[in-house]
């Protein structure tokens, strides 16, 4: 059996929280408030995101359990394999890879957006062409590429450096956002009456809220970076659910106060009609001038850094897990000889995303909109696998071939998470729904599916010949080895053979 590379356990709990929280909000909390209010109105956005956070926490119950039992790199890829087999793992991993990589690229493009607003004389140099109404300049391409290279370097140097940096970025981000919100509320020209109407006129309260709930999988993507980093925890994986909940609550809080900070500065309907390239920046500039924009820009830069860093971590770990499983070329499953990081995955992410700035921000948004579908598929796999691993009573465990975990409460939550994931999926694909993907996003999705099908056909023969024992070893490592005899205690569990999964006995009390 081939050697299985393993990552070093260097990540501390507060670093992992920062990876999840910083990835979940990134640049969007500073750039998109006016766009969101244009969809749903201020109160519609706040309620929609808070409901979204609750739904994500329900999904997070399944993640918390799976991280505890399978603390390996790969996250949903590993869970799909464990519960449903190698082909489902490929499908889940392929869609999730696109979601992660596209968000790395979009975070880099946010620097160009900031530069066009704050330093147009520097960024808007060397006009090249126009894509979907977005003017592409050589200055913005250089800026985005420098950021991508810098964070690739940080991540190659070690997870301890990237984890510590992420925590510092998150603290600075929160401090800047809270100071900005307080300042905007206290300014003499600000007023809570500017938040009226509370919902989008003519759309209705329910439709406004649903429109925001529909984008929650994208808005909160990042909390699932926790399972991607699980193999590197230097603490008990039992803490993972608490970290997921804390990250989601902090993200919901950040989104809510960003809407308030933006909306009190001037009537939000006027901000929408103004059509500024950066609505929040324009409002803050009108209120506090250069000092306000400086504070906002600092907080935005921290958000961009947390997004870049966090998704470099998750993307490289997912690629590493898929390479270790021989789905991707085996080079992806190797670690840097000195720093012991998945450097091939990091460099691949860098190479792939360096092309993104050439397509302009609007074209990238099409890909990101489509990637929300891939993330939703990953949510479904995690919740569905968790649902299969729970049962209602001990009677159901007798002569069972699959699930022998007596945990009715968690089974209910995993079922709710599965239903929620399906609902998110339908909101994106059913015509007429608030979150229905646009034509460019569908085109991007079909291209990605076609590439995945072609890659699968090329790799199928070699991939299918890997024995199940070897595949268990590559993906699950020591977590496919029986550890002790099953107990008879309620809430204790023995995992028998699961078709396409691992022959594992897991005994921890839930």
C-alpha positions as CSV (number, residue, x, y, z in Angstrom):
1,X,0.0,0.0,0.0
2,X,1.4,3.4,-1.0
3,X,2.6,5.9,1.6
4,X,-0.1,8.3,2.6
5,X,1.1,11.9,3.1
6,X,-0.3,13.6,6.2
7,X,-0.5,17.3,7.1
8,X,1.0,18.7,10.3
9,X,-1.3,19.5,13.2
10,X,-0.6,23.2,13.7
11,X,-3.9,25.0,13.6
12,X,-5.2,26.5,16.8
13,X,-9.0,26.9,17.6
14,X,-9.1,30.7,17.1
15,X,-7.2,30.4,13.9
16,X,-9.7,27.9,12.6
17,X,-12.6,30.2,13.6
18,X,-10.8,33.0,11.7
19,X,-10.5,30.8,8.6
20,X,-14.2,30.1,8.6
21,X,-15.4,33.6,9.6
22,X,-13.1,35.5,7.4
23,X,-13.8,33.4,4.4
24,X,-17.6,33.6,5.0
25,X,-17.7,37.4,4.8
26,X,-14.6,38.4,2.8
27,X,-15.0,41.5,0.6
28,X,-18.8,41.1,0.2
29,X,-19.7,42.6,3.5
30,X,-18.1,46.0,2.4
31,X,-18.8,46.0,-1.3
32,X,-22.3,44.6,-1.8
33,X,-24.7,46.2,0.8
34,X,-26.2,48.5,-1.8
35,X,-26.7,45.7,-4.3
36,X,-28.4,43.6,-1.7
37,X,-30.7,46.4,-0.6
38,X,-31.6,46.9,-4.3
39,X,-32.8,43.2,-4.2
40,X,-34.7,43.2,-0.9
41,X,-34.5,46.5,1.1
42,X,-32.5,46.9,4.3
43,X,-34.8,44.9,6.6
44,X,-35.3,42.2,4.0
45,X,-31.5,41.8,3.7
46,X,-31.0,41.6,7.5
47,X,-33.8,39.1,8.1
48,X,-32.8,37.1,5.0
49,X,-29.2,36.8,6.2
50,X,-30.2,35.9,9.7
51,X,-32.5,33.2,8.5
52,X,-29.7,32.1,6.2
53,X,-27.3,31.9,9.2
54,X,-29.9,29.7,11.1
55,X,-30.2,27.4,8.1
56,X,-26.5,27.2,7.8
57,X,-26.2,26.2,11.5
58,X,-28.7,23.4,10.9
59,X,-26.5,22.2,8.0
60,X,-23.5,22.7,10.4
61,X,-24.8,20.1,12.8
62,X,-24.0,17.4,10.2
63,X,-20.6,19.0,9.5
64,X,-19.8,19.1,13.2
65,X,-20.5,15.4,13.5
66,X,-18.6,14.4,10.4
67,X,-15.6,16.5,11.3
68,X,-15.5,14.8,14.7
69,X,-15.6,11.3,13.2
70,X,-13.5,11.9,10.1
71,X,-11.0,14.7,10.8
72,X,-9.2,14.4,7.4
73,X,-8.6,16.8,4.6
74,X,-11.1,16.9,1.9
75,X,-14.2,17.7,3.9
76,X,-17.3,16.9,1.8
77,X,-15.2,15.0,-0.7
78,X,-14.2,12.5,2.1
79,X,-17.8,12.4,3.5
80,X,-19.3,11.6,0.1
81,X,-16.8,8.8,-0.3
82,X,-17.4,7.4,3.1
83,X,-21.2,7.3,2.7
84,X,-21.8,6.9,-1.0
85,X,-18.6,5.7,-2.7
86,X,-15.8,7.0,-4.9
87,X,-17.9,8.2,-7.9
88,X,-20.1,10.5,-5.7
89,X,-16.8,11.7,-4.1
90,X,-15.6,12.7,-7.5
91,X,-18.8,14.6,-8.3
92,X,-18.8,16.4,-5.0
93,X,-15.1,17.3,-5.2
94,X,-15.3,18.5,-8.8
95,X,-18.1,21.0,-8.0
96,X,-16.6,22.1,-4.8
97,X,-13.2,22.8,-6.4
98,X,-14.8,25.2,-8.8
99,X,-16.6,27.0,-6.0
100,X,-13.5,27.5,-4.0
101,X,-11.2,28.5,-6.8
102,X,-13.6,31.0,-8.3
103,X,-13.9,32.8,-4.9
104,X,-10.1,33.1,-4.7
105,X,-10.3,34.8,-8.0
106,X,-13.2,37.1,-7.1
107,X,-11.4,38.2,-3.9
108,X,-8.4,39.3,-5.9
109,X,-10.7,41.2,-8.3
110,X,-12.1,43.1,-5.3
111,X,-8.8,44.8,-5.0
112,X,-9.3,46.2,-8.5
113,X,-12.7,47.5,-7.5
114,X,-11.3,49.2,-4.5
115,X,-8.5,50.7,-6.5
116,X,-10.8,52.1,-9.2
117,X,-12.7,53.9,-6.4
118,X,-9.8,55.1,-4.2
119,X,-6.8,55.3,-6.6
120,X,-8.2,55.5,-10.2
121,X,-5.1,57.2,-11.5
122,X,-3.0,54.2,-10.5
123,X,-5.4,51.3,-11.3
124,X,-7.0,52.7,-14.5
125,X,-3.8,52.7,-16.4
126,X,-3.3,50.8,-19.7
127,X,-6.8,50.3,-20.9
128,X,-7.1,47.0,-22.6
129,X,-10.7,46.1,-23.5
130,X,-14.3,45.9,-22.2
131,X,-16.1,42.8,-21.1
132,X,-19.8,42.8,-20.1
133,X,-19.6,46.5,-19.4
134,X,-16.4,46.2,-17.2
135,X,-13.4,48.1,-18.5
136,X,-10.3,46.0,-18.0
137,X,-7.0,47.9,-17.3
138,X,-3.4,46.6,-17.0
139,X,-3.2,48.3,-13.6
140,X,-6.0,46.2,-12.1
141,X,-4.6,43.0,-13.6
142,X,-1.2,43.6,-12.0
143,X,-2.7,44.5,-8.6
144,X,-4.8,41.3,-8.5
145,X,-1.9,39.1,-9.7
146,X,0.4,40.5,-7.0
147,X,-2.2,39.7,-4.3
148,X,-2.6,36.1,-5.6
149,X,1.1,35.5,-5.7
150,X,1.6,37.0,-2.2
151,X,-1.0,34.7,-0.6
152,X,0.2,31.7,-2.5
153,X,3.6,32.4,-0.9
154,X,2.1,32.8,2.6
155,X,0.3,29.5,2.3
156,X,3.2,27.6,1.0
157,X,5.3,28.7,3.9
158,X,3.1,26.9,6.4
159,X,-0.4,26.6,7.9
160,X,0.8,28.1,11.1
161,X,1.7,31.3,9.2
162,X,-1.5,31.4,7.2
163,X,-3.6,30.6,10.3
164,X,-2.0,33.3,12.5
165,X,-2.2,35.8,9.7
166,X,-5.9,35.0,9.2
167,X,-6.7,35.7,12.8
168,X,-5.0,39.1,12.7
169,X,-6.8,40.0,9.6
170,X,-10.2,39.0,11.1
171,X,-9.6,41.0,14.3
172,X,-8.7,44.1,12.2
173,X,-11.7,43.6,10.0
174,X,-14.1,43.4,12.9
175,X,-12.6,46.4,14.6
176,X,-12.8,48.5,11.4
177,X,-16.4,47.4,10.7
178,X,-17.6,48.2,14.2
179,X,-15.9,51.6,14.3
180,X,-17.3,52.4,10.9
181,X,-20.8,51.4,12.0
182,X,-20.7,53.5,15.2
183,X,-19.3,56.5,13.3
184,X,-22.0,56.3,10.6
185,X,-24.8,56.0,13.2
186,X,-23.5,58.9,15.2
187,X,-22.9,61.3,12.3
188,X,-25.4,64.3,12.4
189,X,-26.5,63.7,8.8
190,X,-27.3,60.0,9.4
191,X,-30.8,58.8,10.2
192,X,-32.6,55.5,10.6
193,X,-35.3,56.9,8.5
194,X,-33.0,56.5,5.5
195,X,-33.6,52.7,5.9
196,X,-37.2,53.2,4.7
197,X,-38.8,51.5,2.9
198,X,-37.7,48.4,4.9
199,X,-38.4,46.0,2.0
200,X,-38.1,46.4,-1.8
201,X,-41.1,48.4,-3.0
202,X,-43.5,46.4,-5.2
203,X,-41.8,43.1,-4.4
204,X,-43.2,42.3,-1.0
205,X,-41.6,41.4,2.3
206,X,-41.7,37.6,1.8
207,X,-40.2,37.7,-1.7
208,X,-37.6,40.2,-0.6
209,X,-36.5,37.9,2.3
210,X,-36.5,34.8,0.1
211,X,-34.3,36.5,-2.5
212,X,-31.6,37.0,0.2
213,X,-32.1,33.5,1.7
214,X,-31.5,32.1,-1.8
215,X,-27.9,33.5,-1.9
216,X,-27.1,32.4,1.6
217,X,-25.1,29.4,0.4
218,X,-22.8,31.8,-1.4
219,X,-22.8,34.5,1.4
220,X,-21.8,32.0,4.1
221,X,-19.5,29.8,2.0
222,X,-16.4,29.6,4.1
223,X,-17.7,28.0,7.3
224,X,-17.1,24.7,5.5
225,X,-13.4,25.5,5.3
226,X,-13.3,24.1,8.8
227,X,-13.6,20.4,7.7
228,X,-11.1,21.1,4.9
229,X,-8.6,22.0,7.6
230,X,-9.6,19.3,10.1
231,X,-6.5,17.2,9.5
232,X,-4.4,20.0,10.8
233,X,-6.3,20.7,14.1
234,X,-4.0,20.7,17.1
235,X,-7.1,20.3,19.3
236,X,-10.0,17.9,19.6
237,X,-12.2,17.9,16.5
238,X,-15.2,17.8,18.9
239,X,-14.8,21.6,19.1
240,X,-15.5,22.0,15.4
241,X,-19.3,22.4,15.7
242,X,-18.9,25.3,18.2
243,X,-16.4,26.9,15.9
244,X,-18.9,26.6,13.0
245,X,-21.7,28.1,15.0
246,X,-19.5,31.0,16.3
247,X,-18.2,31.7,12.8
248,X,-21.8,31.8,11.3
249,X,-23.2,34.0,14.1
250,X,-20.3,36.4,13.7
251,X,-20.8,36.5,9.9
252,X,-24.6,37.2,10.3
253,X,-23.7,40.0,12.8
254,X,-21.2,41.5,10.3
255,X,-23.6,41.4,7.4
256,X,-26.4,43.0,9.5
257,X,-24.3,45.9,10.9
258,X,-22.8,46.6,7.4
259,X,-26.3,47.1,6.1
260,X,-27.1,49.5,8.9
261,X,-23.8,51.4,8.5
262,X,-24.5,51.8,4.7
263,X,-28.2,52.5,5.0
264,X,-28.2,55.2,7.6
265,X,-25.8,57.5,5.6
266,X,-28.4,58.4,3.0
267,X,-31.7,57.0,1.7
268,X,-30.9,53.6,0.3
269,X,-33.2,54.1,-2.7
270,X,-31.1,57.1,-3.7
271,X,-27.9,55.1,-3.4
272,X,-29.3,52.4,-5.7
273,X,-30.4,55.0,-8.3
274,X,-26.9,56.6,-8.2
275,X,-25.4,53.4,-9.6
276,X,-21.9,54.0,-8.1
277,X,-19.3,51.4,-8.8
278,X,-19.0,51.0,-5.0
279,X,-22.2,52.2,-3.3
280,X,-20.9,51.8,0.3
281,X,-17.8,53.7,-0.5
282,X,-19.7,56.6,-2.1
283,X,-22.0,56.9,1.0
284,X,-19.1,56.8,3.5
285,X,-17.2,59.3,1.3
286,X,-20.1,61.7,1.3
287,X,-20.4,61.4,5.1
288,X,-16.8,61.4,6.4
289,X,-14.8,62.3,3.4
290,X,-11.3,60.9,2.9
291,X,-11.0,59.7,6.6
292,X,-14.1,57.6,6.3
293,X,-13.0,56.1,3.0
294,X,-9.6,55.3,4.5
295,X,-11.2,53.4,7.4
296,X,-13.6,51.6,5.1
297,X,-10.8,50.7,2.6
298,X,-8.7,49.3,5.4
299,X,-11.5,47.1,6.6
300,X,-12.2,46.0,3.0
301,X,-8.6,45.1,2.4
302,X,-8.7,43.0,5.6
303,X,-11.8,41.3,4.2
304,X,-10.1,40.6,0.9
305,X,-7.1,39.2,2.7
306,X,-9.3,36.9,4.8
307,X,-11.1,35.7,1.7
308,X,-7.9,35.1,-0.3
309,X,-6.1,33.4,2.5
310,X,-9.0,31.2,3.7
311,X,-9.9,29.9,0.3
312,X,-6.3,29.2,-0.6
313,X,-6.3,27.0,2.5
314,X,-9.6,25.2,1.6
315,X,-8.8,24.8,-2.1
316,X,-5.4,23.4,-1.6
317,X,-6.5,21.0,1.0
318,X,-9.4,19.7,-1.2
319,X,-7.0,19.3,-4.2
320,X,-4.5,17.6,-1.8
321,X,-7.2,15.1,-0.7
322,X,-8.2,14.4,-4.2
323,X,-4.6,13.9,-5.3
324,X,-4.0,11.6,-2.3
325,X,-7.0,9.6,-3.5
326,X,-5.5,9.3,-7.0
327,X,-8.5,11.2,-8.6
328,X,-6.1,14.0,-9.5
329,X,-2.5,13.3,-10.6
330,X,-0.5,12.0,-7.6
331,X,1.6,15.2,-7.5
332,X,-1.3,16.9,-5.8
333,X,-1.1,14.4,-2.9
334,X,2.6,15.4,-2.2
335,X,3.7,17.8,0.5
336,X,6.4,20.5,0.3
337,X,9.7,18.8,1.4
338,X,10.5,21.7,3.8
339,X,7.2,23.3,4.9
340,X,5.0,20.2,4.6
341,X,2.2,22.1,2.9
342,X,0.2,21.0,-0.2
343,X,2.2,23.3,-2.4
344,X,1.1,21.7,-5.7
345,X,-2.5,22.5,-4.9
346,X,-1.5,26.0,-3.9
347,X,0.5,26.6,-7.1
348,X,-2.3,25.1,-9.2
349,X,-4.8,27.5,-7.6
350,X,-2.4,30.4,-8.3
351,X,-1.9,29.4,-11.9
352,X,-5.7,29.0,-12.5
353,X,-6.7,32.2,-10.9
354,X,-4.0,34.3,-12.5
355,X,-6.1,34.2,-15.7
356,X,-9.2,35.5,-13.9
357,X,-8.3,39.2,-13.8
358,X,-8.1,39.3,-17.6
359,X,-11.9,38.5,-17.8
360,X,-13.1,41.4,-15.8
361,X,-15.1,41.4,-12.6
362,X,-18.6,41.0,-14.3
363,X,-17.6,37.8,-16.0
364,X,-16.2,36.5,-12.7
365,X,-19.5,37.2,-11.1
366,X,-21.2,34.8,-13.6
367,X,-18.8,32.0,-12.5
368,X,-19.3,32.7,-8.8
369,X,-23.1,32.7,-9.2
370,X,-22.8,29.3,-10.8
371,X,-20.4,28.1,-8.1
372,X,-23.1,28.6,-5.5
373,X,-24.8,25.6,-7.1
374,X,-21.6,23.5,-6.5
375,X,-21.4,24.5,-2.9
376,X,-25.1,23.6,-2.4
377,X,-24.4,20.1,-3.8
378,X,-21.5,19.8,-1.3
379,X,-23.9,20.8,1.6
380,X,-26.3,18.2,0.4
381,X,-23.7,15.4,0.4
382,X,-22.6,16.2,4.0
383,X,-26.1,16.3,5.4
384,X,-27.3,13.3,3.5
385,X,-24.3,11.2,4.6
386,X,-24.8,12.3,8.2
387,X,-28.5,11.4,7.9
388,X,-27.6,7.9,6.8
389,X,-25.2,7.5,9.7
390,X,-28.0,8.2,12.3
391,X,-30.9,6.0,13.3
392,X,-34.0,6.5,15.4
393,X,-33.6,3.6,17.9
394,X,-31.5,0.6,18.8
395,X,-34.1,-1.7,17.1
396,X,-33.1,-0.3,13.7
397,X,-29.5,-1.3,14.3
398,X,-30.2,-5.0,14.4
399,X,-29.0,-6.8,11.3
400,X,-28.4,-3.4,9.7
401,X,-26.0,-3.2,6.8
402,X,-25.5,0.6,7.0
403,X,-26.2,3.0,9.9
404,X,-25.9,2.0,13.5
405,X,-25.8,5.4,15.2
406,X,-28.6,5.9,17.7
407,X,-29.1,9.6,17.7
408,X,-32.7,10.6,16.9
409,X,-32.1,14.3,17.6
410,X,-29.1,14.6,15.2
411,X,-31.0,12.5,12.6
412,X,-33.7,15.2,12.6
413,X,-31.2,18.0,12.2
414,X,-29.4,16.1,9.4
415,X,-32.7,15.6,7.7
416,X,-33.5,19.3,8.0
417,X,-30.1,20.1,6.6
418,X,-30.7,17.8,3.7
419,X,-34.1,19.4,2.9
420,X,-32.5,22.9,3.3
421,X,-29.8,22.0,0.8
422,X,-32.3,20.7,-1.7
423,X,-34.4,23.9,-1.2
424,X,-31.3,26.0,-1.9
425,X,-30.6,24.0,-5.0
426,X,-34.1,24.5,-6.3
427,X,-34.0,28.2,-5.7
428,X,-31.0,28.4,-8.0
429,X,-32.3,26.1,-10.8
430,X,-36.1,26.6,-10.9
431,X,-37.1,29.3,-13.4
432,X,-38.9,32.2,-11.8
433,X,-37.4,31.7,-8.3
434,X,-35.6,34.6,-6.7
435,X,-32.2,33.0,-7.0
436,X,-32.5,31.6,-10.5
437,X,-29.2,31.6,-12.3
438,X,-28.8,33.9,-15.3
439,X,-27.9,32.7,-18.8
440,X,-24.1,33.4,-18.5
441,X,-24.0,31.4,-15.3
442,X,-25.7,28.4,-17.0
443,X,-23.2,28.6,-19.8
444,X,-20.3,28.6,-17.3
445,X,-21.9,25.6,-15.5
446,X,-22.3,23.6,-18.6
447,X,-18.7,24.2,-19.5
448,X,-17.5,23.1,-16.1
449,X,-19.7,19.9,-16.2
450,X,-18.4,19.1,-19.7
451,X,-14.8,19.5,-18.4
452,X,-15.6,17.3,-15.5
453,X,-17.1,14.6,-17.7
454,X,-14.1,14.6,-20.0
455,X,-11.7,14.5,-17.1
456,X,-13.7,11.6,-15.5
457,X,-13.6,9.6,-18.7
458,X,-9.8,10.1,-19.0
459,X,-9.2,9.0,-15.4
460,X,-12.0,6.4,-15.1
461,X,-10.0,3.3,-16.0
462,X,-7.2,4.0,-13.5
463,X,-9.5,5.3,-10.8
464,X,-11.9,2.4,-10.9
465,X,-9.1,-0.2,-10.6
466,X,-7.9,1.1,-7.2
467,X,-9.0,-1.4,-4.6
468,X,-11.5,-0.3,-1.9
469,X,-8.9,-1.0,0.8
470,X,-6.4,1.3,-0.9
471,X,-9.0,4.0,-1.4
472,X,-10.1,3.8,2.2
473,X,-6.4,4.2,3.2
474,X,-5.8,7.2,0.9
475,X,-9.0,9.1,1.8
476,X,-9.7,8.1,5.4
477,X,-6.3,7.0,6.7
478,X,-6.5,5.6,10.2
479,X,-10.2,6.4,10.5
480,X,-11.1,3.3,8.6
481,X,-9.5,1.0,11.2
482,X,-11.7,-0.6,13.9
483,X,-10.7,0.8,17.3
484,X,-12.8,-1.2,19.8
485,X,-15.8,-3.4,20.0
486,X,-19.3,-1.8,19.8
487,X,-20.9,-0.8,23.0
488,X,-24.5,-1.1,24.0
489,X,-24.8,2.4,25.3
490,X,-27.4,4.7,23.7
491,X,-25.8,7.3,21.5
492,X,-22.8,4.9,21.0
493,X,-22.1,3.6,17.6
494,X,-20.4,0.9,15.5
495,X,-20.2,1.6,11.8
496,X,-20.5,-1.7,9.8
497,X,-19.9,-2.0,6.1
498,X,-21.5,0.8,4.1
499,X,-21.7,0.1,0.4
500,X,-19.0,2.2,-1.3
501,X,-17.8,3.5,2.1
502,X,-15.4,2.4,4.7
503,X,-15.5,-0.6,7.0
504,X,-15.1,1.4,10.2
505,X,-16.1,1.3,13.8
506,X,-16.5,4.6,15.5
507,X,-17.2,4.5,19.1
508,X,-17.2,8.0,20.6
509,X,-20.4,9.0,22.4
510,X,-22.2,11.8,20.5
